[in-house]
């Protein structure tokens, strides 16, 4: 990817996710990977990191490679996706805690300022990351929780 200068938060956006077990999570991630690789013909899952309902952070695509998560905005952009459809459900507290910790870690590691942490809808026309996650990300940025 030749350096990181921003981070973008997403939701999966398909059917709501209520499960927290590893087996169901793996199965859902394989569905996402198949859509991305088979149907969209991408090299791998489009996101670099995925956070499941239990708050586990799972590596998707290696950060060594450019993601495929924001049309025309992927260079130098790490994609973090939370499993679920946050138009229809709310993220779990475990997901929100892991998102905060993950963003802080990535921001520190790659020296990305809070002003360069976005949600998908802030970079393109979409409802992603959903009406129930968008304000949570905005609050993380404005409250100093990512400082």
Buried (B, 14 or more C-beta within 10 A) or exposed (E): BEEBBBBBBBBBBBEBBEBBEEEBBEEBBEEBBEBBBEEEEBEBBBBBBBBBBBBBBBEBBEBEEBBBBBEEBBBBBBBBBBBBBBBBBBBBEBBBEBBBEBBBEBBEEBEBEBEBBBBBBBBEEBBBBBEBBBEBBEEBBEEEEBE
